[in-house]
């Protein structure tokens, strides 16, 4: 009896919180490479968020987080893009970024160039990676949304999301993080998630690293891809399309039939378009 009462109040609390979030003004930050190469993935992610009754709008003025410039030592050019983010910060309750690497740049690395503690705190509290927002803020894993997708898949855990945003627990970190990615994907009925050996190994992309250390980058990508192939996986999901693209390019060179999906795409494709 007591357990039923507790569950009732938990459900009531989640429902109330969801209503509050639906009133929030949310900006959707689409990374430059997604905008250029995968606009459909961005649109599906937006439609999924709208299906959750969230008030979301594209941030058309944000074209890049500045990460490529900061990583290359072009600090002043990077600051140009950083200022664009800071200028719209007060206009939104939340900003959802469709890439873990860009999210980490904003939340964890802008602070090196910002002296105002309040601004640093605001970035931490307002900016979320897509998966991070669904789990931490919307708490979709506790919702009653209907999702169905009969697929056998595996997950590419890119390093920024894994090690800097802690979307899951990497083997070298002594933390008790929940795997937010699988917690969300487990909401999809019929989806079979297969784990590969050394699943938290880097794919070798790393942005400028893949340019300056091309051979090593490709070798790392091939090694990780083989782990998926050895498990007979032909559908790979991820929260960073940059890393997915790295493996996708290698599969094309090897003439392998492997599909790659951004997590927002698979969630949208799994919608039954009804909410209990």
Secondary structure as UniProt FT lines:
FT   HELIX           2..22
FT   STRAND          25..29
FT   HELIX           32..37
FT   HELIX           39..51
FT   TURN            52..53
FT   STRAND          55..58
FT   TURN            60..61
FT   HELIX           67..71
FT   TURN            72..73
FT   HELIX           75..88
FT   HELIX           89..91
FT   STRAND          94..97
FT   HELIX           100..104
FT   HELIX           105..109
FT   HELIX           110..113
FT   HELIX           117..126
FT   STRAND          127..129
FT   HELIX           130..132
FT   HELIX           133..138
FT   HELIX           140..142
FT   STRAND          145..156
FT   HELIX           160..164
FT   TURN            171..172
FT   HELIX           180..185
FT   TURN            186..187
FT   STRAND          188..193
FT   TURN            197..200
FT   TURN            206..207
FT   HELIX           208..212
FT   HELIX           214..230
FT   TURN            231..232
FT   STRAND          235..238
FT   HELIX           241..253
FT   TURN            254..255
FT   STRAND          259..262
FT   HELIX           263..269
FT   STRAND          271..275
//
